[in-house]
Amino acid sequence: MPKFPRRVNPLILCLLLMFVPIFAGAHPVPAIPIRAYFQEDDSVTFRVEIETRAFEENPDQVQYVYFKDFLNFSERQRHELKSKARDYVRDRFDLIFEPGGEIEPDFKFEFTTWNNEPLRGAYDYVMLTGTWTTEVPEGSTGYKVKAGDKDQFVVESYQFWRDQPLERWAALWPNEMSFVRDLAKLREAEVATEVETHDFGPVVVSYLRAGLVSVFSWPGAELIIFALLLMLLVQEWKPRAIQAVAFLGAIALMLSLGSLGMLRFPVSLLAFLMGAGVLVIALDNIFRPGFTSWRILLVTLFGLVHGAVLARLLGDFRLVGDEAATGLIGFVGGIAAGLLAIFLVSWAITFWVRKPVFRRMIAVPGSIVLAVAGVVFLVV
């Protein structure tokens, strides 16, 4: 039976700081898609989708509004949401025609779910979809969008010709300007075969950031705790590296399956398995301090569990078409970067400690504290 120290070594406190969440949120930061539908009669219809979370100070910490809850909203509440949406879009993007300049849209907002679909299911996300139809200003040769500077949301600019999505789009960070769509060549513009085609670079960068946020956030606390527990088994770099690769590989596999719509695990089951994983790995650290094939199996199995949880989170982005592959690459890259940072910091803190001291003063008490913290995070 291992002996536990009466006092916790200060190094343990350093380890604990690593899993204190940054409270970056439990859900993806909402994007603002603005779609322009150009027609042969020189009319254009603009459609913008606003999530109700976007009105909050910290939208990534707020739950989506589901249709079942929306049904209980009063007429006054619904009117206030539409009013907020009208005020919200004024400073979030500019619609610009060349050489005419900026135009002022007058959106009419209705409650829908994603992509202007009607609300039907109890767990459909409630969106505010604004629509405005106008004439293309006479003499205009180009169209572009400029993102505002009010917050850190991404503005997504799409264009359509006769209701068909055109090949190129733009993901804009605050104060960024999109490319100019040549209005004279709308007839010849390439049409996306399935959905809007997305430029590789901006999508990867956006989802790389989303992956990092997913690690260093409140729901990522269990992930950080599990990663730290992997580093508390032994000090040697090779076993640590093998565990890190097995863990990340399992996560990437489940994210890939999730992006294909092949995962359907209940939230309650995943939550139970995550808590069980923390306890099992902690007990393995305490009572089986050797690196064996059994350990690799455990890490892989519970890596699959964490991957399934992250796949549900990635599913909230509703990746479609070619964006699914590029978004997945970025998201996995962000997860990998976050975990690598955890592994490197934990190694830097502990590599110089003598093995007997590491085992007695860090590995055993650290595993106990992290196991308790993991269960607490799971319950609250």
Buried (B, 14 or more C-beta within 10 A) or exposed (E): EEEEEEEBBEBBEBBBEBBEBEEBBBBBBBBBBBBBBBBEEEEBBBBBBBBBBBBEEEBBBBEBBBBEEBEEBEEEEBEEBBEBBBEBBEEBBBBBBBEBEEBEBEBEBBBBBBBEEEBEEEEBBBBBBBBBBBEBBEEBBBBBBBBBEEBEBBBBBBBBBEEEBBBBBBBBBBEBBBBBBEBEEBEEBEEBEEBBBBBBEBBBBBBBBBBBBBBBBBBBBBBBBBBBBBBBBBBEEEBBEBBBEBBBBBBBBBBBBBBEEEBEBEEEEBBEBBBBBBBBBBEBBBEEBEBEEEBBEBBBBBBBBBBBBBBBBBBBBEBBBBBBBBBBBBBBBBBBBBBEBBBEBBBEBBEEBEEEEBBBBBBBBBBBBBBBBBBEBBEE
